[in-house]
Structures are given as C-alpha cells and as structure tokens.
C-alpha cells in the first residue's frame, strides 16, 4: 500500500525517477576498488523535480520504511521473547497448547505490567479471557475455564526486554539509516567491517586471507569444485537474533549439548537475497525434499549440498556455510513440523532432528533464528 502511494504521487507530480550506481563520496580509484571488493556499492534512486514535490515523496518513502522497520521489530520482539518465555493454555482435552508468538507476547507484556485480565483474539473457535493472577483462561462464548501456565528459561526476560526496547528507541529515530549499537553479550564479530549505516552487507574475502583459507578448506574437503569467491554475510539484526537463540539453548542444555556447528546449505542465486536479508526460512520446506521434517536442512559435507540449487546463467552455483545450533537431536520424520518432545513434558523438546542418530549427515532445524548464514561460496 505504501509503495503504491509513493508511485501514485511520483506520477501525479511528474517527478523524474532514475536508478544509478552509488560510487560513494570518495571519487578516487583506490577507494572505488575497495568498495568493489567489499560489495558496499549500492543502487540508488534519484528523484528530480520541484524541491517541495521531491521532499513530499521522500517523506512518504521514509514513512513506508519506518512502518516496515517497526513491523520487523515487532516480529523480532515476539520471536525474541518466545526464546525466553512461553505461555501455554490447555485445550478441551486438557493437552497443553503453546500460544502463537503474538498472543504469547501480549500475555507476557500484560504480565510484566502486572495486569490481571487479558482478552486474546479469537482462535480455534475460542475467545479467551485470561486471568493472569489465577493463571486460567475463560472461554467468553461457553464459560468453560482452562488452565494457563508460564514457562521461563534460565536466560530470563529482563535482558531481552531491555534489548528490544533499545531497538525500538533506535527505530523510532530512524529514517533511511539504521544505527546498530553494541549490547553486552550480543557484540558483533570482531572481523566484521563497519556497517556504515547499512542493514545488510556482503564482504568479499581476499583469497590469501586466513578467513578465506579456513572456509575454503572446509568446503574443498568433500566438494571438488573451483571456488570463484567467498563472501562474508554481515547482518547485525540476524546475528543478534541468532545470539539470543544461542543463549537460550545454552541455558537449557549447558555447553555440552549446545551443538554449535558449521554446516552447509545449497541454494539458488535467486534465493540468496531473501536468505541474506531475511535468514533461512522454513516456510519453503519441501521445495526439494522434506524426508525428515518440514524445516531447514543443513548438510555436514559440502559435497551433498552442492547438488541443491540450480546454477545461474553462467553455470555458477552457490552454497551457504552457516552456523547452526543443533542442540539435542533425534531422528526426524516427514510429518514433523517441530522437534518432538524429549519425554512426558510436551514443552521440553529436542532442538533439531537428523537423518540418523549416530554420526548424522544432515540436520534439520525448525526455528529460523537457530542458524546464521555466515559465508556464501560461489563455485563451478
């Protein structure tokens, strides 16, 4: 809707619209070459017209960006909170059902504000009013009552809530640039280049650098292809969401069963932008195969992942080297939408599933923040 409003205003005011390559403010050749290697050059949209008209369009664009960022923040707030706190309500058969991310966030927000009653949106034929003090929910249509419970991980919520409020403050002051600050325990990797106000940045590694050599050795151990380039993926919000997930699994399992591994994920050139900007998405599970569950698949060996993802017009293929939190795992099944419970408690689940219990070749995760696309390898 916002994009349509911008386009309509541009047409109505007769404003010129042109796309150009942004070479940066420094016009020297060395500076441009460095920018080429780091991948920081961007396409920019140039508007030409009367000053007042152009400023009006820019205001609309900023408003659209602000709305998108706020929605993205809300989604991350809800997902981040669910890593630490999960509300559940019994169904008519007295089985515990975890609330969705939005309802879970709504209940926890009310809990932190010490509210007593919260009405949840209608779902599954029930319209529930929750008494947080008694931890029970009443169906407004039938009068039936159901037990409610709140499970909190050892990570605690106070740190997460403060972090998310920090994000909210930043985005409320943002127009077209996001400024990401360091938060204790969620620092960005030291080898990253400065973000320079960008949300997402790719940095092409020099073939002689130790970082390049480490990634290449792991890839070439099983995948006998020619590497064309290796790029580092820098996305602060994705990284911090992954770090929060890491803290949750670490608190739940302890360091022995954290299971942080470097695994491989083959993909197409068309999918790279969506993965780089918006992480691995389990919604696309089943496009190629879902033998062990409807999640995101990662291989231990690069050779296996090389068979996935169609080559581009030049014959080049692409593969992500990802950090994946495998945690505690069990053998998966095609019907699984989430890892199964580890025992009688349905809220205590495995963290991932595999193709075989001993020395698995493949891991499947069901939480998007459980993996971070660290490097992208382009090869033939």
C-alpha positions in Angstrom: 0.0 0.0 0.0 2.8 2.5 0.9 4.7 1.6 -2.3 1.5 2.3 -4.4 1.1 5.7 -2.6 4.7 6.7 -3.5 4.3 5.6 -7.1 1.0 7.4 -7.4 2.5 10.6 -6.1 5.5 10.4 -8.4 3.2 10.0 -11.4 0.8 12.8 -10.3 3.6 15.3 -9.7 5.6 14.4 -12.8 8.7 13.7 -10.8 11.7 12.1 -12.7 12.8 8.7 -11.4 16.3 7.2 -12.2 18.3 4.4 -10.8 22.1 4.8 -10.5 25.1 3.0 -9.1 26.3 4.7 -5.9 30.1 5.1 -6.2 30.4 6.7 -2.8 31.5 10.2 -1.9 35.2 9.4 -2.4 35.9 9.5 -6.1 39.4 8.2 -6.1 40.2 5.0 -7.9 41.6 3.2 -4.9 38.6 4.0 -2.8 36.2 2.7 -5.5 38.2 -0.5 -5.9 38.0 -1.1 -2.2 34.3 -0.6 -2.3 34.0 -3.1 -5.2 35.8 -5.7 -3.1 33.6 -5.1 0.0 30.4 -5.1 -2.0 29.2 -1.9 -0.4 28.3 -0.1 -3.7 24.5 0.2 -3.9 21.8 1.2 -6.4 20.3 4.5 -5.5 17.1 6.0 -6.7 17.4 9.7 -7.9 14.3 11.9 -7.8 14.2 15.1 -9.9 11.5 17.8 -9.7 10.4 20.8 -7.7 12.0 20.8 -4.3 8.7 20.8 -2.4 7.4 17.9 -4.5 10.5 15.8 -4.1 10.6 16.4 -0.3 6.9 15.2 -0.1 7.8 12.0 -1.9 10.8 11.5 0.4 8.6 11.9 3.4 6.3 9.1 2.0 9.3 6.9 1.4 10.6 7.4 4.9 7.2 6.7 6.4 7.0 3.4 4.4 10.5 2.4 5.6 9.6 3.3 9.2 6.4 1.2 9.0 8.3 -1.7 7.6 11.1 -1.5 10.2 8.6 -1.2 13.0 6.8 -4.3 11.8 10.1 -6.1 11.5 10.9 -5.0 15.0 7.6 -6.3 16.3 8.2 -9.7 14.7 11.7 -9.9 16.3 10.3 -8.7 19.7 7.8 -11.5 19.6 10.2 -14.2 18.4 12.9 -13.0 20.8 10.6 -13.1 23.8 9.4 -16.6 22.9 13.0 -17.7 23.3 12.8 -16.9 27.0 9.1 -17.1 27.9 6.4 -19.4 26.6 2.7 -19.2 27.7 0.5 -22.3 27.2 -3.2 -22.9 27.7 -4.9 -26.3 27.9 -7.4 -27.3 25.2 -10.7 -29.1 25.7 -8.8 -32.4 26.1 -6.5 -30.8 28.8 -3.5 -31.0 26.5 -1.2 -28.0 26.7 -1.0 -25.8 23.6 1.7 -23.2 23.2 0.3 -19.8 22.3 1.4 -18.2 19.0 4.1 -15.6 19.0 1.7 -12.6 19.0 -0.5 -13.9 21.8 2.5 -15.1 23.8 3.9 -11.5 23.6 0.6 -10.0 24.5 0.3 -12.1 27.7 3.9 -11.5 28.7 3.6 -7.8 28.2 0.5 -7.7 30.4 2.3 -9.9 33.0 5.2 -7.5 33.2 2.8 -4.6 33.7 1.1 -6.6 36.5 -2.3 -6.6 34.7 -4.9 -9.1 35.8 -7.0 -9.7 32.7 -6.1 -10.0 29.0 -8.5 -10.8 26.2 -6.9 -12.8 23.3 -8.1 -12.6 19.7 -10.5 -15.4 18.7 -8.7 -18.6 17.5 -9.7 -22.2 17.0 -13.4 -21.4 17.8 -12.5 -20.0 21.2 -12.4 -16.4 22.5 -10.4 -16.5 25.7 -10.1 -14.0 28.6 -7.0 -14.9 30.7 -6.8 -14.2 34.4 -3.0 -13.8 34.9 -3.3 -13.9 38.7 -5.1 -17.2 38.8 -3.4 -18.4 35.6 -6.6 -19.6 34.0 -8.5 -18.8 30.8 -12.2 -18.5 30.4 -14.0 -19.0 27.0 -16.2 -16.0 26.6 -18.6 -17.9 24.4 -19.1 -21.1 26.5 -17.9 -20.1 30.0 -15.6 -23.0 30.2 -12.3 -22.5 32.0 -8.8 -23.8 31.1 -5.5 -23.8 33.0 -2.8 -21.5 31.8 1.0 -21.6 32.6 4.1 -19.6 32.0 7.4 -21.3 31.3 10.6 -19.1 31.6 14.0 -20.3 30.5 17.1 -19.6 32.6 18.1 -16.9 30.3 15.5 -14.6 31.9 13.4 -12.0 30.2 14.7 -8.7 31.6 17.8 -8.6 29.4 15.7 -9.4 26.3 13.1 -6.9 27.1 15.7 -4.1 27.6 17.4 -5.1 24.4 14.2 -4.9 22.4 13.3 -1.6 23.9 16.7 -0.3 22.8 15.9 -1.5 19.3 12.5 0.2 19.5 14.1 3.5 20.5 16.6 3.3 17.7 14.0 2.6 15.0 11.7 5.3 16.3 14.5 7.8 15.5 15.4 6.2 12.1 14.5 7.5 8.7 16.5 5.7 5.9 19.5 4.6 8.0 19.6 2.1 10.9 22.3 2.7 13.6 23.1 -0.6 15.4 24.9 -0.2 18.8 26.7 -2.9 20.7 24.9 -4.5 23.6 26.7 -6.5 26.3 26.7 -10.2 25.4 25.5 -9.5 21.8 28.6 -8.0 20.3 29.1 -8.2 16.6 32.0 -10.4 15.3 35.4 -8.6 15.5 36.3 -9.4 11.9 33.3 -7.6 10.5 33.8 -4.4 8.6 31.9 -1.3 9.7 28.3 -1.4 8.6 28.3 2.3 7.5 24.5 2.6 8.2 23.6 -0.4 6.1 21.2 -3.1 7.3 22.9 -5.9 5.4 26.4 -6.0 3.9 28.4 -8.6 2.0 32.2 -8.5 2.1 34.2 -10.5 -0.5 37.2 -12.2 1.2 40.7 -12.0 -0.2 41.9 -15.5 -1.3 45.1 -15.1 0.7 43.3 -14.2 4.0 43.2 -16.8 6.8 39.4 -16.4 7.0 39.1 -17.3 3.3 41.5 -20.2 3.6 39.6 -21.7 6.6 36.3 -21.6 4.8 37.8 -22.9 1.5 39.5 -25.9 3.3 36.2 -27.0 4.9 34.4 -26.7 1.5 37.1 -28.5 -0.6 37.4 -31.3 1.9 34.5 -33.0 0.2 33.3 -30.7 -2.6 35.8 -30.9 -5.6 34.8 -27.7 -7.3 36.5 -24.4 -8.3 35.7 -21.7 -5.9 35.1 -18.4 -7.6 34.6 -16.2 -4.5 33.7 -16.4 -0.8 31.7 -13.6 0.8 31.1 -12.8 4.4 27.5 -12.1 5.3 27.1 -9.1 7.8 23.5 -8.7 9.1 23.5 -7.3 12.7 19.8 -8.0 13.4 20.1 -11.6 12.2 23.3 -12.1 14.2 21.8 -10.7 17.4 18.7 -12.9 16.9 21.0 -15.9 16.5 22.9 -14.9 19.6 19.7 -14.8 21.6 18.8 -18.2 20.4 22.3 -19.5 21.3 21.9 -18.1 24.9 18.5 -19.8 25.2 19.8 -23.2 24.1 23.0 -22.8 26.2 20.9 -22.1 29.3 18.6 -25.0 28.6 21.2 -27.6 27.6 24.5 -26.5 29.0 27.7 -26.1 26.9 28.0 -29.9 26.3 24.7 -30.0 24.3 24.8 -26.6 22.7 25.8 -28.3 19.4 27.0 -25.2 17.5 28.3 -26.5 14.1 29.4 -25.1 10.8 27.2 -26.8 8.2 26.3 -26.4 4.5 23.1 -25.3 2.7 23.0 -25.3 -1.1 20.7 -22.8 -2.8 19.9 -20.9 -6.0 21.1 -17.4 -6.9 17.5 -16.2 -6.7 17.2 -17.3 -3.0 20.4 -15.6 -1.9 18.9 -12.2 -1.5 16.0 -13.4 0.7 18.3 -15.6 2.8 20.8 -12.8 3.2 18.2 -10.2 4.1 15.7 -12.3 6.0 17.5 -15.5 7.1 16.8 -19.2 6.4 13.0 -19.6 6.1 11.4 -22.9 7.0 8.2 -21.8 5.2 9.9 -23.1 2.0 10.5 -26.6 3.4 9.5 -29.3 1.0 10.6 -27.5 -2.2 13.2 -30.1 -2.8 12.6 -32.7 0.0 11.3 -33.0 3.5 12.1 -36.6 4.4 12.9 -35.8 8.0 10.6 -32.9 8.7 9.3 -29.6 7.4 12.3 -27.5 8.5 15.5 -26.1 7.0 18.1 -28.7 6.0 21.8 -28.5 6.5 24.5 -31.0 5.5 27.7 -32.0 7.3 29.5 -32.3 4.0 29.6 -29.6 1.3 29.6 -32.3 -1.5 26.0 -33.2 -0.5 24.7 -29.6 -0.5 26.4 -28.9 -3.9 23.6 -31.0 -5.5 21.0 -28.5 -4.4 20.3 -25.1 -6.0 20.2 -24.6 -9.7 23.2 -22.9 -11.4 22.8 -19.4 -12.8 23.1 -18.4 -16.5 27.0 -18.6 -16.3 26.9 -22.0 -14.7 27.9 -20.8 -11.2 26.3 -22.4 -8.1 26.0 -21.1 -4.6 26.2 -22.6 -1.1 26.0 -21.1 2.4 28.3 -22.0 5.2 26.1 -21.5 8.2 26.5 -21.5 12.0 23.8 -23.9 13.2 22.7 -24.6 16.8 21.8 -28.3 16.6 21.4 -28.8 20.4 19.9 -32.1 21.4 18.6 -34.0 18.4 16.7 -37.2 17.4 15.8 -38.9 14.2 13.2 -36.9 12.2 10.1 -37.9 10.3 8.5 -36.4 7.2 5.3 -35.4 9.2 7.2 -33.3 11.8 6.6 -29.6 11.9 8.7 -29.2 15.0 11.2 -31.3 17.0 9.3 -34.0 19.1 9.2 -33.8 23.0 12.1 -35.4 24.8 9.8 -37.0 27.4 6.4 -36.6 29.0 6.5 -32.8 29.1 5.4 -31.6 25.7 7.1 -28.2 26.2 10.6 -29.9 26.6 11.5 -30.7 23.0 14.6 -31.7 21.1 16.3 -28.7 19.4 16.7 -30.4 15.9 16.3 -33.6 14.1 18.7 -35.7 12.0 18.7 -38.4 9.3 20.4 -40.9 11.7 21.2 -40.8 15.4 24.8 -41.9 15.2 27.2 -39.7 13.1 24.3 -37.9 11.3 25.0 -36.4 7.8 22.1 -34.0 7.9 20.5 -31.7 10.5 17.0 -30.1 10.3 16.0 -27.0 12.4 12.5 -25.6 12.8 13.4 -22.2 14.3 14.7 -19.6 11.7 17.0 -17.9 14.3 18.7 -21.2 15.0 21.1 -20.7 12.0 23.1 -17.8 10.8 24.3 -17.6 7.1 27.9 -16.8 7.8 29.5 -17.2 4.4 28.3 -17.5 0.8 30.5 -19.6 -1.5 30.2 -19.2 -5.3 31.7 -22.1 -7.3 31.6 -24.1 -10.5 
